[in-house]
Amino acid sequence: MTRRGDAEHHGAAPLDEPGDAEALLEASWSRRDRSLGGTELRAELLATAALLAAAVWLAAGTGALELAGWPAWALLVAYAVASRVEFPVGVGYAVPTQLFLTPLLVLAAPALVPLLVCAGLAAGTLGSCLLRRSHLDRLATCGGDAWHAFGPALVFVAAGSPGPAEAAWWLFGLAFLAQLPFELASTTAREWLAHAIPAGLHLRVLGVIWAVDAMLVPAGVAAAWAAKSHPVAPLLLLGILGLLYGLARDRDARIAKLHARADALQRERRRLQAAVHRIGEAFASTLDLEALLTITLRASIDALAADAGRASEHTGRRIAAHEDALCAPALEAAERQALSAGLPTEAMVDGAWALARPIGHDAAPIGVVGVARRSGPFSVEERELFDHLCEQASVAAVHAERHEVLHRQALTDELTGLANHRRFQELLSVAVARYERHDQAVSLVLLDIDDFKAINDRHGHLTGDRALRALGSCLRDVCRATDEPARYGGEELAVVVHGPLMAARVLAERLRGAIEQVEVVNPDGEPIALTASFGVAALEDEDIGGAKALIEAADAALYRAKQDGKNCVRTQEGPTPPLRFVAS
C-alpha cells in the first residue's frame, strides 16, 4: 500500500523520464514533514469523504456491525503500527500493511474492513502526531490512503465473507488484484489534483509499491490460514514488521545523509560561485600575474633607486625587465637562490648588489622579482621595503591564482575536462550574437553515447566515467582550435562549430569514426565498443533563429539519428546519407 507524501511540482517541467521517480523523491524529501497546502487538503478531504461514504454504504448493505473478536482488534492495532513503517518511494511511501490487511479480511467482517483500515491509519497518524513526527492535518489523508482496502473487501463480501477455514488461496489472490485499480485511481487522482504529477509517472511509482505488496501477501495468507487453529498466529508477523522497521529506518537515515550531503555540496557550489564572483571583481582591473609582477618590479626599482631589475615566472619566462649588463650576473645569482630556497636573498657579483624574492607560495613560488644596483649595498630599511612590496604582491598573486583555479572549476566539467553546461551556453550565445551582428556562420553538433545506460548497468559507473573521460579526450583531439566542445549533460556532449552546416557535418563524421576507435575496457580488462549518434544544425535556415532554436534543431536531428539505428549523423534537414570520406 502507498501513503501520500509531498512534492512541489507546480510550474515545473513535465516529468516523464525513467529517472523522474527518483527525482520526485529527491525534490520532495525536504518537504515531507510540512503541513498540507490548501489544494492538497481539499483533495485529501474529498477522497476521505468519498471513502467514508462508500464504506458506510458497504457495511450497511451487508449488515456488518461488529468485529469477529479480539484477534481482529489486535490486527487493527498491528495495522496502525505497520502504517508508520515507511519506505520512501517517489512522492509517497510504501508501507507493509499488506501483512495485516490479508488476515483482517477473514478475521473481521469484510464489509467493515475499509472503515477499520481508515481507523487504523488514523490511529497511526495520531500516534505520530503525539510523537511530534507529523502534523494533525495528515488525518485528512487517511481516507484516501484507505481506498486500497475497498476492492479486497468487495471480493470477500461477494464470496460470502468466508472465515479462515473457508477462504481459498485464489480468493486472496483475487482480492489483491482487486486492490490495484482502487489504489491506482485514488492515488493518481490525488497526486494530479494536488501536484499535477503525470499519471504515467505515478504508475511507475505504484509499480514498485505493488511489487512490495505482492511479496508480502503470501505471508499474510499463511497467517490467515494459521488463524484456523491459532488465532494469535497473525500477530507473529510483528517479527517481520520489526525487521522491516529496521530496514526502513536505515533507508531513511541513508537517504537523509545523502540529501544532507547533496545540500552541503549545493551550498559549497554556491559558495564557490560567490567566491569566484568576488575574486573576479577584485582582479578584473589589471591584477593578473603579468601586470602584478610588472607593477611590483617598477615600484621596487623606483623605491630602491636600482639600476636594473627583472620579473619572471617560476618557469623562467621573462615578464618585465629593466636591463643593465653590469648588473645581470648579480641578478641571475640572486634569482636562482631565491627560487631554490623559497626565501628572500641578496647577492653581490662583480661590484653589483642584487635583491631577489619569490612571489606566491613559499613552498611553490609562481614568480620572482629581483632588483640590482652598482652604487652600493641595500640598507636594512631598503630590504624591509622590498620585502613589504613583494609580500603584498605575493598575497595578490595567491588570490589571482585561486581566482584562476576557481574560475576554471566553475566553467569546466570535472569528469571530461570539457566546458560544462554553463560555459556551453555562454559560448553558444556569443557565437549566435556574432552570427546575428556579422553574419559569421555558426553550427551546433550534439552527440549522445549509444546505449550508455547499458554500459553503466553492465560494467558499473566507474567504467561509464572512464568512457566519458575517453570521449572528452577524443573531442579535444579531433576538434579544431576554433571549435568549442562541451559536456551538455549526462552522456550528451556538444560542439559549437564556427562554420556552416557542411563543416559541422564533416566534423561530426570525423568524430563518429574517431569514437569507434576509442579504447575503453571493463573491470575485467575486456574492451567495450563505443559509438555515438549525432545531430547537426546551423543558423542557415530562416526557420532557425537564436540559441534555443538551434539546440532544438540539433536535438531533433539527434533524435532521428537514434531512430535510424544509432551510430550515424543526421542534420536539421532530415535523413542524409553518410559522407564517403572522413577528413583527417
N, C-alpha and C positions, 0 to 999 in steps of 0.2 A: 504494500500500500504506500501511497505517496502522501506526504503532508506538505502544505503550502509553505514556501519560503518567500523571499523578497528579491526583487530586481527593479532597477530603474531603467527602463528601456525606451521611455518616451522620447521621440525625436532622434533616436539613434538610427544608424543604417540598418537595413534588413539583415537578419541573422539567418543564414541558410547554408552555411558550410559545415562539414562534418565536425570541425572542432568548436562549433559555436556553443555546444552544451557545456564544454569546459570553460569557454569564455563567459557564459552566463554565471557559472559557479564562481569564477573569479570576480566578476563585476558585482555580484550580489552579496559576496561574503561579508563585507564590512557593514552591510545594512540589514543583516538577518535578524538582529535583535531590536530593530526600531519599531515604533508604533505603526499601525496601518494608516495609509493615506485615505483621503476621503473616497476616491474612486474604488480603492481596494475594499474598504469597509462596506460600501454599498453592495459590491459584487458578492462579498462573503455573506452578508446578511440575507441577500436574495437566495443564495444557494442553500443556506441553513434553513430558511423559511420553507423552501420547496421540499427539502429532505424531511423536515418535521411533519409537513402536511402529508407527504406520501407515506411516511412511516406510520402515522396515526391511522391513516386510511387502511393500510395493510393489517395492522393489529386489530382494528375494529371490525374489519371484514371477516377475519378468521376467528374472532372471539378469544384471542390470546390475551390473558390477563395477568398471568403470574409466571415467575421463573420455575424451573424444574426443581430447584433445591439449592443447598449451599454450594455444590460444585460449580454451578453456573455463576453464582455471586463471586466465588473465588476466581473463576476465569475472567470475570469482568474486571476485577482488581488487577489481575495479571495483564489484561489487555491495556489498562490505563498505564501501567508501568512500561509495557512494551512500546507504547506510543511515544515515549520520551527517549527511546534509544534511536538516535537519528544518524543516518548516513547521508551527508550532503550529496545531492545529485542535481545538476542544473540549477533551477531556481527553487527547488523543493528538497524534501528529504525522503529517503527510503527508510521505512520503519518495519521491524519484524513482527507486526501484529498478526500476520497470517498464521503464526504458531498457535494463537489462541482463538482466532476467528473460526477456524475449521472445527475444533471440538465444540465451540459455543453453539454451532448450528444444530448439534444433536443433543446437547445437554440443557438447552433452553428452548423455549418456543421460537421457531424460526421467524415467525411474524414479528416478534419483539426484537430480533437481532439488530436491525438498523437503529432503533431507539437506544438499545443497550450500547452499541458501538459509539453512538453520538455522546451518550453519558460517560462512557469510558474515556473518550477523547477529552471531554470537558473536565473530568476529574484529573487527568494527567496534566492538562493545561493549568488548572487551578494550583496543583502541586508545584508546577514550575514557577507560577507567579509568586507563590509563598516563598520559594527559594530565591526569588528575585532574578530568575533566569529568563523571564518572559513578561510581556505586557498583558494586562487584563483584556484588552481588545482582541487578543488572539482567540478568545472564546468564540468570536464570530466565525472563525474558520472551521470549527468542529463539525458543523452540519455539512459543509461542502466536502470535508475530508471523509465523512461517514457514508457518502453515496456509494463507495465501493462495496459496501455490505448489502446493498439493496438487491442486486442481481442474485447472489447466493441465497438470500432469504426467499426470493420468489421461487427459485428452483426447489428448495426443500418444502416450502408450503405446497407447491404443485405436486410434490411426491408424497404428500400426506403427513408431513412433519415426522419422519422416522426417527427413532432413538438410536443409541449407539449399536444396538444389536441388529437393527433392521437396515441401516444405511449401507449401501453397496459402494465399492470403491469408485465405480464410474459416476456415481451421483456427486461425489466430492469433486471429481474432475469437471463435470458439467457445471457445478457451482462456481468453480474457479474461472471457467470460460465465460460464465455469465457476469462475473465481476468486472471483466475487462472493459466492455462497452460503457458501463455506467461510470467507471473511473475515468475513462478517456473523455467522455462527454463533459463530466463535471470539471475536471482539472483544466482541460483545454479551453472551455468556455470562460472559466475564471481567469486564467492567465491572459486570455485575449482581451477580456473586458478590463482587467486591471493594468496590464502592461503591454498589450499588443504583441505578445510573444507568438510567432507564427505557429500554426497547428503542426506543420511538418517537423519543426524543430522540437516541439514539445512531445511529439510522438516518439522521437528518438530517445528523449529522456525517460519517457514511460517504458520504453522497451527494456531499458536497463533495470528499472524498478520491477517490472513484471517478471524478468528473469530471476531476480532475487526471490520474489514471492513464490514462483514456481518451484524453486529449490526448497522452500520451507513447507510447502503444502504436504509432502509425504510425512514429515514429522508430525504435523497437525493431525493427519488422518490416522497415523499409528496411535497417537494419544487418544483420539476419539474412540477407536476400537478398543483400546485398553480400558477405557472407562466402563465397558460392559461389566467387568468383574472388579475393577479398582477405580472408583470414582475420582480418587486423588491422582490418578496417573497423569492427566494433562498438566498438573502442576509441576511434574518433573521437568517439563520444558523450561522451567525457570533457570535450570542449569545452562541450557543452550542460550537463553536470553542473557545470562551473566557473561558468557563468552562473547556474545555479540556486542554487549555493552562495552566490554574492554576494547574490542576492535574499533567500535565507533569512537570511543574516547581517544584512542591512538590516532585514528584517521583525522579527527577534529584537531588534535594537537599538531599533527604533521601539516595539515592544510593551514592552520593558524600560523605556524612557524614559517612556512613558505610564503604566506601572504605578508607576514611581517618583514621577511627578507626582501620580498618584492617591493614593499613600501619603502624600506630603507634604501634599496637600490634606486628607486624613483627619486627619493629625496636627495640621494647623493648625486644623481644625474642633474637634478635641478640646481644643486649647489655648484656642481662643476660648470654648468652653463652660466650661472651667475658670476662665478669666478672668472670664466673666460671673458664675459662681457666687461667686468670691472677692469681686469688687467688689460684688455684690448683698449679701453678708453684711456688708461694711464699711459700706454706706449704707442698710441695711434699717431702721435705727432712725429717725432724724429728718433725716438729712443729704440731703434733696432740696434743690433750688436755693432754694426759698422759705424753708424752715426755716434753711438755711445763711446766707442774706442777713439774715434776721431776727436770728439769734444774733449775727452779726458786728456788726450795727448796734447792738444793745443793749450788747454788750461794749464797743464803741468809745465810745458815749455815757457809759457809766459810767467807763471808764478815763480819758477826757479831760475829764470834768466839762463836757460840752457841753450847750447849751440846746436844741438841735434836731438832727434827723438824718433821713436818708431812705435807703432801699434800693430800687433799681429795676432792672428788666431793661433790656437794651440797647434794647428796643423802646419803652421809656418807661412800661411798665406798673408802677405803684407796688405794691411788695410790703409794705413796712413804713415807718412814719413816726412821728416824734416832732415834731409841728409847732410852729413859732414864727413868727408873721407877720413879725417884725422880721429874722429870720434867713433867710427864704425867698429873697430876691434873691441873697444871697451863696451859698447852697446851689445854686441853679439855675446861677449863673455857674461855680462850681467843677465841677459835674456835666458841663456842656457841654464845658468844656475837657478834663476827664479822658477823656470818651468820644471826643472829637475827636483828642487827641494820643496816647491809649492809655497815659498816664503819670499818676502822682500829681500833683495840682495844688492850689494854695492861692489863695483869692480873698478880697478884702475889699471889701464893698459896704455903704454906709450904716452904718458903725460895727459891722458884724458880720464875723467872720472864719470862713472855711469851709475844710475839707479834703475832698477827694474822691479816690477811687482806683478804677480799673476792676477788676473781678473776672473771672478767667478768663484766656484767652489775651491777650497784649499786643496782637497784631495784630487780634484779633477778640474783644473782651470780651463776656461774656454778661450782665454786670450792672455796677452801680456802687453804691458805698456812700459817703455823704457825711455829715459832721457839722459843726455850726456853733455858735458861742457869741458873746456880746456882751462878755464880761468882759475879753478881751484876746487877742492872737495866740497861736498854739500854739508851744510851745518845741520845740527840736530833739529832745529826748527824747520829747516827745509825738508829734511827727511820725514818729519812728522806731517808736514803739509802734504807732501807727495803721498804718504800713506793714507791720509784722510781722503784725498781726492780719489785714490784708487779703491778705497773701501766703499765710498759712495757709488762708484762705478760698478763695483762687484755686486752690491745689493741690487742695483738696477739691472745688471746683466743677468743675475739669477732670476729676477722677476720676468725679464724678457724671455729667458729660456723656458721658464714654467709656462708663460703665456703661449709660446710656440707649441709646447707639448700638449697643453690643454686644447688649444685651437685645433691641432691635428686630431686629437681624440674626438673632439666634437664633430669633426667633418669626415672622419674615416671609419669605415666598418672594421671592427676589430678582427673579425674572423677572416675576411677575404683580403683585407688591405686596400680595397677599392673605396671610392667615395660612398658615403652612406646615403640613406634616402633623403635626408635634409639637404645634403650637398648636391645630390642629383637634381632636386627641384630647383636649386639656385642656378646650377649650370644650364638646365633646360630653359629657365626663364630668361637668362642672359642671352642664350642662343636665339630664342624666339624674338626677343627685343631687337637683336641685331638684324634678324630677317625682316622684321617689320619696318625698321628705320633705313636699312641699307640694302635690303633685298639679297642678303647673303644666305645661301641655301643652308637649311638645317634638316636633318633626318633623325629618326629615332629607331633603334634596334632593341626590341625586347626579346629575351630568351629565357626559357624555362627548362630546367633539367627534367628529362623524361623519367617518369616512374621513380622520383626521388623518395617518395614515401616508402616505397618497397625497399629501397636501399637502407633507409633508417630502420624499418621494421625487421629486415632480414639480417642486417650486419651491425646494427647499432648506430647511435647518434654520433659516436666518435668517428666512425667511418664516413658518415654523412658530412661531418665537419671537414674531414680530410678532402672529400670530393669538392666541397665548396672552396676550400683553400686552393686546390689544384686548378679549379676553373678560374678563380681570381687571378692566379699567376698566368694562366693561358690567355686571358683577356689582355693583361698588361703586355704580354709578349707579342700578341698578334695585332693589337690596335695601333694605329698611327699616333704620333705625338699630339696631333690635333684632336684626336678622339677622346671622349671622356667616359670611361667605363665606371659603372657604379653597381652597388647591390640595391635593387629596387625593393626587395622584401622576400624573406624566406629563401626559396630556391630560385627566385626570379632575379635575373640580372638585366642591366640596361647599358646601352652605349649611346651617348649623344654624339652624332656624327655631323661634322661641319662640311656638308656636301649634299648633293642631290640624292634622289631615291636610288638611282642605279649604283652610286658609290656605296651607299649603305647596304644595298643588297649584295654587292660583291664582298664587302666586309663580312656580312652575315654568313655567306657561303664559306669564306675562309675560316671563320670561327667554328662553323659547324664541322668542317673537316678536321680542324685542329683539336676540337673536343673529342672526336672519335679516337684521337691518338693519345689522349691524356691517360696516364697510368695511375690507377688507384687500386690498392689491394685491401681485402677484408682482413679481419683479425687473424685468419688462418694463412695469410700470405697469398691468397688466390686473387687473381686480377678481376676487377669489376669493369664491365663495359659501360661507358658513359656516352649518352647522346643528349642533344637538346633540340627543342623546337623554337623557331624564330618567327617573330612578327616584325615587319618593317613598314614604316610610314614616313612621309616627308611633308613639309609645308609647301607643296606644289599644287595640290588640288584646292580649288577655290572653296570647296565644301569643308576644308580643314583649316581652322583658324585658331591660334592660341595653343598654349602648352597642354591644357586639359584635353582638347580635341585631338591633339597629336598623340597623346598617350592612349586615348580611347581607340584611335585608328590602329595603332600598333598592337594594342591588346586584342582587338578584334582579329587582326591578321594572325596573331599568335594562337588564338583560339581555333582558327581554321587550320593552322599547321598541326595542332593536336588532333583535330578531327580527321585530317588527311593521313594519319598514320604515324605522326611524330617524326623527329629527326629530319626535318625539312624546313624550307624557308618560304614564307608567304608574305605578300605585300598588301598594302591597303587596297590595291586594285583587284584583289581576288586571287584565285589559284594561278600560280605561274610555274612553268617548268623549271627544273634546276639548271643552273648555269653549266655549260660544258667545260668550263675551265675554272681553276681556282688560282687567283693571283698569289704569288709567293711573297 
